[in-house]
Amino acid sequence: MSSSVVKLKQIAIFNASDGHSEISVKTVAKMDQGKIDPGEVEIWNRVPMLIPEFLPPSYLGRKGIIIDLTYSLLFEVKPSGMGRSLQSQIPIMIGTKPYGNNPFLN
């Protein structure tokens, strides 16, 4: 495998009053673990990812909003040959206050 990458994606849906909407997806953080040699294993376990400090929080269920923000983690493994990339995407919520006991803050 040529690399394994995790990306934090911000998905913004802009809603107009006429019912029209537009979607914008951008990568706001990215980590790359580099090449994985044949027969080797790459494990991402409790790897801290630096999140930009001033990200707006995720959508919190309000009706009638103009901008709907959601976030997801996209994990991707890229093969070194002609194979296709393997991807897994997990939705996450970004808030303004830490939730619970965060072992990375201690």
Buried (B, 14 or more C-beta within 10 A) or exposed (E): BEBBBBBBBBBBBEBEEEEEEEEEEEEEBEBEBEEBEEEEEEEEEEEEEEEEEEBEEBBEEEEEEEEBBBBBBBBBBBEEEEEEEEEEEEEEEBEEEEEEEEEEEE
